[in-house]
Amino acid sequence: MALNWESYLNPDDDEFQRVTDELIKFGQIDVRGRILRRWIPFLLGRTQLFQSSLNTLYNGAKLGHLPEKPKFHFLATSLTSGQLCSFSKDQWIAISAIDGGPSFAGVKSDYLELSRVVGASAAFPPLFPPFRIRATGLGPPKEAEVLFHATHYLTDGGIFDNLGVAQIFHILNNLGVGPQPPNKPTMKAGYTTLEDSEDSPQRPSYVIVSDASASFDNAKSNCFASIVSRTSRATDIMMSRLAQRDIELIALQNRLKEKEYEADRIIYLPISYAPPSFETKTGYRYETQSSSIQHGIKFVRTDLDRFDPKLIWYLMKHGHDIAASAMRGLDPDAPIDRMKPRSDLFAESAMVDEEKLEHFMKTQKNRFRKDNWFGILSLPYGLIAFIILVIFSTWVSYRYLGPE
């Protein structure tokens, strides 16, 4: 989205479809399976393979290639300092978990490849080692030695801030020093002016939190005997709890807002929400997807394995349904009739039989599915070859060097 912002704003449907097709193609190459199959132990790391896969989508773009507006922030967690790290077009900042704790800002980062920053942001710890990034131009050496290390090992941003709201609050808290909201705030371009001056800091009227994390489910058939399954499950529990805490904070903050002043009002849009069909004031009937799809879609695995065309369509439509429902809640006169997926690429593949549909959605919970042979074969071939080589070497040594 950041690299193709103008294309998304373009009223030409063909231009919108072009960037959409790029994402669909990327979602069909089975990134996770490719990484595991191509991983050769001790020779080529998974982080390099992940970054290489992302580069096929970003074409070597760097942070400096991002647009001036809107400003995009990419979040990662520093295992080195325990801080939340945020990358934007021209700087890298770190936010301490403790108010007043060590932090740094203004670190030049526009030279960093976007694939490296996004890779660090999405490096799920049980699967990927951390990305190593050196902080250059950090200011006075003595200050740098006290506040932070020159080299950071970065992992999934969700470990620190699962919904991204910590960074949002950090930005809002630094927009200005001490301005108080007026009795009747002036709305302009989606922002609420804090003072009468045109140059005064502005606060957003709404903060939209889009939560696409899968719902946490019971693991009834897993005894967590392996270190991988234990680590993965423990990380899932931790990130789920962090997200739940953020949701509770969002609800609390919304309750504290005065009705006549709604600046910073947080609109929470989770993928787990199942919006009902509804009718607008103009009599237009908006139909959402069936309960089978809405119930199953919150458990869909989106860890970069191959996507079924039907699932792509259901995800797209579900996103439109949630957005339409939220728009109706904000503005009863909103043109909901325009809230339709622009692409009918997979519409014909949608399933009609409710029983088959329900079975299909249940299968999307599993990492290894019958319809995804790439996922079933997601084994590190290099590791298999290494094990075979060890067994063969042991056999040869025993045959020629062992007792007669």
C-alpha positions as CSV (number, residue, x, y, z in Angstrom):
1,M,0.0,0.0,0.0
2,A,2.8,2.4,0.9
3,L,4.6,1.9,-2.4
4,N,1.4,2.1,-4.5
5,W,-0.5,4.8,-2.6
6,E,-1.2,6.8,-5.8
7,S,-2.5,3.6,-7.6
8,Y,-4.9,2.9,-4.7
9,L,-6.3,6.5,-5.0
10,N,-6.5,6.3,-8.8
11,P,-10.2,6.1,-9.9
12,D,-9.2,3.8,-12.7
13,D,-10.3,0.3,-11.8
14,D,-7.6,-1.3,-14.0
15,E,-4.9,0.5,-12.0
16,F,-6.4,-0.7,-8.7
17,Q,-6.6,-4.2,-10.1
18,R,-3.0,-4.1,-11.2
19,V,-1.7,-3.7,-7.6
20,T,-4.3,-6.1,-6.3
21,D,-3.0,-8.8,-8.7
22,E,0.5,-8.3,-7.5
23,L,-0.6,-9.1,-3.9
24,I,-2.7,-12.1,-5.1
25,K,0.3,-13.4,-7.0
26,F,2.5,-13.0,-4.0
27,G,0.0,-14.8,-1.8
28,Q,0.0,-17.7,-4.2
29,I,3.7,-18.5,-4.2
30,D,3.7,-20.2,-0.7
31,V,6.4,-18.0,0.9
32,R,6.6,-20.1,4.1
33,G,7.0,-23.4,2.3
34,R,9.6,-22.0,-0.1
35,I,11.7,-20.7,2.8
36,L,11.6,-24.0,4.7
37,R,12.3,-26.1,1.6
38,R,15.2,-24.0,0.5
39,W,16.8,-23.5,3.9
40,I,20.2,-25.1,4.0
41,P,21.4,-25.4,7.5
42,F,24.5,-23.3,8.4
43,L,24.8,-21.9,4.9
44,L,21.7,-19.8,4.1
45,G,19.6,-18.3,6.8
46,R,15.8,-18.1,6.8
47,T,15.9,-14.3,7.3
48,Q,17.8,-13.8,4.1
49,L,15.3,-16.1,2.3
50,F,12.4,-14.2,3.8
51,Q,13.9,-10.8,2.7
52,S,14.5,-12.2,-0.8
53,S,10.9,-13.3,-1.1
54,L,9.7,-9.9,0.0
55,N,12.0,-8.2,-2.5
56,T,10.0,-9.9,-5.3
57,L,7.1,-7.8,-4.2
58,Y,8.9,-4.6,-3.4
59,N,11.5,-4.6,-6.3
60,G,14.3,-3.4,-4.1
61,A,12.5,-0.3,-2.8
62,K,13.9,1.5,0.2
63,L,12.3,3.5,3.0
64,G,13.2,6.7,1.2
65,H,10.9,5.7,-1.7
66,L,7.8,6.0,0.5
67,P,5.4,8.9,0.0
68,E,5.6,12.0,2.2
69,K,1.9,11.6,3.0
70,P,0.4,9.6,4.5
71,K,3.3,8.6,6.8
72,F,3.7,4.9,7.2
73,H,5.3,3.3,10.3
74,F,6.7,-0.2,10.4
75,L,7.1,-1.7,13.9
76,A,9.5,-4.2,15.2
77,T,10.7,-5.4,18.6
78,S,14.3,-5.1,19.6
79,L,15.5,-8.2,21.4
80,T,18.6,-6.2,22.3
81,S,17.0,-3.4,24.2
82,G,13.5,-4.7,24.8
83,Q,12.1,-1.6,23.1
84,L,9.5,-1.0,20.3
85,C,11.3,0.2,17.2
86,S,9.5,2.2,14.5
87,F,10.7,2.8,11.0
88,S,9.3,5.5,8.7
89,K,10.3,7.2,5.5
90,D,13.3,9.1,6.9
91,Q,13.9,8.0,10.5
92,W,14.2,5.2,13.0
93,I,12.9,5.7,16.5
94,A,12.8,3.5,19.6
95,I,10.1,3.7,22.3
96,S,10.8,2.4,25.8
97,A,8.3,0.2,27.6
98,I,8.8,2.4,30.6
99,D,7.8,6.1,30.6
100,G,10.9,8.2,30.6
101,G,13.1,5.2,29.8
102,P,15.9,5.3,27.2
103,S,15.0,6.0,23.7
104,F,16.5,7.5,20.5
105,A,14.9,9.4,17.7
106,G,15.9,10.9,14.3
107,V,18.2,8.0,13.3
108,K,18.6,8.2,9.5
109,S,17.1,5.1,8.0
110,D,15.9,6.0,4.4
111,Y,18.7,3.9,3.0
112,L,17.2,0.7,4.5
113,E,15.6,-1.7,2.1
114,L,11.8,-2.0,2.7
115,S,12.1,-5.8,2.5
116,R,14.5,-5.8,5.4
117,V,12.3,-3.6,7.6
118,V,9.1,-5.5,6.8
119,G,11.0,-8.8,7.3
120,A,12.1,-7.7,10.7
121,S,8.5,-6.5,11.5
122,A,7.1,-9.9,10.6
123,A,9.9,-12.2,11.9
124,F,7.7,-14.6,14.0
125,P,10.3,-15.8,16.7
126,P,9.6,-19.6,16.6
127,L,10.2,-19.6,12.8
128,F,12.7,-16.8,12.1
129,P,15.9,-15.7,13.8
130,P,16.0,-11.9,14.4
131,F,17.1,-9.4,11.7
132,R,20.4,-7.7,12.5
133,I,20.3,-3.9,11.9
134,R,23.1,-1.5,12.8
135,A,22.1,2.0,14.0
136,T,24.3,4.6,12.4
137,G,24.5,8.3,13.0
138,L,23.1,7.9,16.5
139,G,24.6,11.1,17.9
140,P,27.4,11.5,20.5
141,P,29.2,8.2,21.2
142,K,29.0,8.6,25.0
143,E,25.3,9.1,24.9
144,A,24.9,6.2,22.5
145,E,26.8,3.9,24.9
146,V,24.6,4.8,27.8
147,L,21.2,4.8,26.1
148,F,21.4,2.0,23.5
149,H,23.6,-0.4,21.6
150,A,24.8,0.4,18.1
151,T,23.5,-3.0,16.8
152,H,19.9,-4.2,17.3
153,Y,18.4,-7.7,16.7
154,L,14.8,-7.1,15.6
155,T,11.9,-9.5,15.7
156,D,8.1,-9.4,15.3
157,G,6.6,-6.0,16.3
158,G,3.6,-7.8,17.8
159,I,5.7,-9.1,20.6
160,F,5.8,-5.6,22.1
161,D,2.7,-4.0,20.5
162,N,0.3,-6.5,18.9
163,L,-2.2,-3.9,17.5
164,G,0.2,-1.0,16.9
165,V,-1.7,1.3,19.3
166,A,1.4,2.0,21.5
167,Q,3.1,3.7,18.5
168,I,-0.2,5.6,17.7
169,F,-0.4,6.9,21.3
170,H,3.3,7.9,21.2
171,I,2.6,10.0,18.1
172,L,-0.5,11.6,19.6
173,N,1.3,12.4,22.8
174,N,4.1,14.2,20.9
175,L,1.9,16.3,18.5
176,G,2.2,19.4,20.8
177,V,2.9,20.5,24.3
178,G,-0.2,21.1,26.5
179,P,-2.8,22.3,24.0
180,Q,-6.4,21.8,25.3
181,P,-9.3,20.8,23.0
182,P,-11.7,23.7,22.4
183,N,-15.3,23.5,23.3
184,K,-16.3,23.2,19.6
185,P,-13.5,21.6,17.7
186,T,-13.2,22.5,14.0
187,M,-13.2,19.5,11.6
188,K,-10.9,19.8,8.7
189,A,-9.6,17.0,6.4
190,G,-10.3,14.3,9.0
191,Y,-8.5,16.2,11.8
192,T,-9.6,18.2,14.8
193,T,-7.8,21.6,15.2
194,L,-6.6,22.1,18.8
195,E,-6.3,25.9,18.4
196,D,-7.5,28.6,16.1
197,S,-4.2,29.0,14.2
198,E,-3.8,27.2,10.9
199,D,-0.3,26.1,11.9
200,S,-1.4,24.6,15.3
201,P,-1.0,20.9,16.0
202,Q,-3.9,18.8,14.9
203,R,-5.2,15.6,16.4
204,P,-7.0,12.9,14.4
205,S,-10.7,12.8,14.9
206,Y,-10.6,9.0,14.6
207,V,-8.0,6.3,15.1
208,I,-8.9,3.1,13.1
209,V,-7.4,-0.1,14.5
210,S,-7.7,-2.9,12.0
211,D,-7.0,-6.3,13.7
212,A,-6.4,-9.1,11.3
213,S,-5.0,-11.5,13.9
214,A,-6.6,-15.0,14.0
215,S,-8.8,-15.8,16.9
216,F,-7.1,-17.9,19.7
217,D,-8.5,-21.4,19.6
218,N,-8.2,-24.5,21.9
219,A,-5.4,-26.9,20.9
220,K,-7.1,-30.1,21.9
221,S,-5.0,-32.6,19.9
222,N,-1.5,-31.2,20.8
223,C,0.5,-32.2,23.8
224,F,3.3,-29.8,22.9
225,A,6.1,-32.3,23.2
226,S,8.5,-30.5,20.9
227,I,10.4,-27.3,21.6
228,V,9.0,-25.7,18.5
229,S,5.3,-26.4,19.3
230,R,5.8,-25.2,22.9
231,T,7.6,-22.0,21.9
232,S,5.0,-21.3,19.2
233,R,2.1,-21.8,21.5
234,A,3.7,-19.8,24.3
235,T,4.3,-16.9,21.8
236,D,0.7,-17.2,20.6
237,I,-0.7,-16.9,24.1
238,M,1.5,-13.9,24.9
239,M,0.6,-12.0,21.8
240,S,-3.1,-12.9,22.2
241,R,-3.0,-11.5,25.8
242,L,-1.2,-8.4,24.6
243,A,-3.9,-7.8,22.0
244,Q,-6.7,-8.4,24.5
245,R,-5.0,-5.8,26.8
246,D,-4.9,-3.3,24.0
247,I,-8.6,-4.0,23.2
248,E,-9.5,-3.3,26.9
249,L,-7.5,-0.1,26.8
250,I,-9.3,1.0,23.6
251,A,-12.7,0.3,25.2
252,L,-11.7,2.2,28.4
253,Q,-10.4,5.2,26.4
254,N,-13.6,5.4,24.3
255,R,-15.7,5.3,27.5
256,L,-13.7,8.2,28.9
257,K,-14.3,10.5,25.9
258,E,-16.8,13.3,26.2
259,K,-19.7,13.0,23.8
260,E,-19.2,16.5,22.5
261,Y,-15.5,16.0,21.7
262,E,-14.6,12.8,19.9
263,A,-10.9,13.5,19.0
264,D,-8.8,10.4,19.1
265,R,-12.0,8.2,19.2
266,I,-10.8,4.7,18.5
267,I,-12.7,2.6,16.0
268,Y,-11.8,-1.1,16.4
269,L,-12.3,-3.4,13.4
270,P,-11.4,-7.0,14.2
271,I,-11.5,-9.8,11.6
272,S,-13.4,-11.8,14.2
273,Y,-16.4,-9.5,14.0
274,A,-19.4,-11.0,12.2
275,P,-21.5,-8.1,10.9
276,P,-25.2,-8.8,10.2
277,S,-26.9,-7.8,7.0
278,F,-28.6,-4.4,7.2
279,E,-30.7,-1.9,5.3
280,T,-29.7,1.7,4.8
281,K,-31.9,4.8,5.1
282,T,-32.3,4.8,1.3
283,G,-33.7,1.3,1.3
284,Y,-30.6,-0.4,0.0
285,R,-30.1,-3.9,1.4
286,Y,-26.5,-4.8,2.2
287,E,-25.9,-8.5,2.4
288,T,-23.0,-9.8,4.4
289,Q,-21.5,-13.3,4.0
290,S,-23.0,-16.4,5.5
291,S,-22.4,-17.4,9.2
292,S,-20.2,-20.3,8.1
293,I,-17.8,-18.0,6.4
294,Q,-17.9,-15.4,9.2
295,H,-17.3,-18.0,11.9
296,G,-14.5,-19.8,10.0
297,I,-12.6,-16.8,8.7
298,K,-11.4,-15.7,12.1
299,F,-9.4,-19.0,12.4
300,V,-7.8,-18.8,8.9
301,R,-4.1,-19.3,8.9
302,T,-2.3,-16.3,7.2
303,D,1.3,-17.3,7.9
304,L,2.3,-16.8,4.2
305,D,1.3,-20.3,2.9
306,R,-0.6,-20.7,-0.3
307,F,-4.0,-19.2,-0.4
308,D,-7.0,-20.9,-2.0
309,P,-8.8,-18.7,-4.6
310,K,-12.1,-19.1,-2.7
311,L,-10.5,-18.0,0.5
312,I,-9.0,-14.9,-1.1
313,W,-12.5,-13.9,-2.2
314,Y,-14.1,-14.6,1.2
315,L,-11.3,-12.5,2.9
316,M,-11.9,-9.6,0.5
317,K,-15.6,-9.7,0.9
318,H,-15.3,-10.0,4.7
319,G,-13.2,-6.9,4.8
320,H,-15.8,-5.0,2.8
321,D,-18.5,-6.2,5.1
322,I,-16.7,-5.0,8.3
323,A,-15.9,-1.6,6.6
324,A,-19.5,-1.1,5.4
325,S,-20.8,-1.9,8.9
326,A,-18.4,0.6,10.5
327,M,-19.2,3.3,8.0
328,R,-22.9,2.9,8.6
329,G,-22.3,3.3,12.4
330,L,-20.4,6.5,11.8
331,D,-22.6,8.0,9.2
332,P,-26.1,6.6,8.5
333,D,-26.1,8.5,5.1
334,A,-22.8,6.9,3.9
335,P,-23.0,5.5,0.4
336,I,-22.9,1.9,1.5
337,D,-24.1,0.7,-2.0
338,R,-20.6,1.5,-3.3
339,M,-19.0,-0.9,-0.8
340,K,-18.5,-3.8,-3.1
341,P,-15.3,-5.6,-4.0
342,R,-13.8,-4.1,-7.1
343,S,-12.6,-7.5,-8.3
344,D,-14.8,-10.5,-9.3
345,L,-11.8,-12.5,-10.0
346,F,-12.8,-15.4,-7.7
347,A,-16.5,-14.7,-7.2
348,E,-17.4,-17.6,-9.5
349,S,-15.4,-20.0,-7.2
350,A,-17.5,-19.2,-4.2
351,M,-19.3,-22.2,-2.8
352,V,-23.0,-22.4,-2.6
353,D,-23.5,-25.7,-0.7
354,E,-23.6,-24.7,3.0
355,E,-22.3,-28.1,4.2
356,K,-19.4,-28.1,1.9
357,L,-18.7,-24.4,2.7
358,E,-18.6,-25.2,6.4
359,H,-16.2,-28.1,5.9
360,F,-14.0,-25.9,3.7
361,M,-13.7,-23.2,6.3
362,K,-12.8,-25.7,9.0
363,T,-9.9,-27.0,6.9
364,Q,-8.4,-23.5,6.8
365,K,-7.4,-23.8,10.4
366,N,-4.8,-26.4,9.6
367,R,-1.3,-25.6,8.4
368,F,-1.0,-28.8,6.5
369,R,-4.0,-29.2,4.2
370,K,-4.8,-31.8,1.5
371,D,-5.4,-29.0,-1.0
372,N,-2.0,-27.4,-0.2
373,W,0.7,-29.9,-1.2
374,F,3.2,-27.1,-1.0
375,G,2.3,-26.8,2.7
376,I,2.5,-30.6,3.2
377,L,5.9,-30.6,1.7
378,S,7.2,-27.7,3.7
379,L,10.2,-29.5,5.0
380,P,13.8,-28.2,4.9
381,Y,15.3,-30.2,2.2
382,G,18.8,-29.1,3.2
383,L,18.2,-30.5,6.7
384,I,16.9,-33.8,5.3
385,A,20.0,-34.1,3.0
386,F,22.2,-33.3,6.0
387,I,20.6,-36.1,8.0
388,I,20.9,-38.6,5.2
389,L,24.6,-37.6,4.8
390,V,25.3,-38.2,8.5
391,I,23.6,-41.6,8.4
392,F,25.5,-42.6,5.2
393,S,28.8,-41.4,6.7
394,T,28.2,-43.3,9.9
395,W,27.3,-46.5,7.9
396,V,30.5,-46.1,5.7
397,S,32.7,-45.5,8.8
398,Y,31.2,-48.5,10.6
399,R,31.6,-50.8,7.5
400,Y,35.3,-49.8,6.7
401,L,36.7,-48.8,10.0
402,G,34.6,-50.8,12.4
403,P,35.4,-54.4,13.7
404,E,35.6,-57.1,11.1
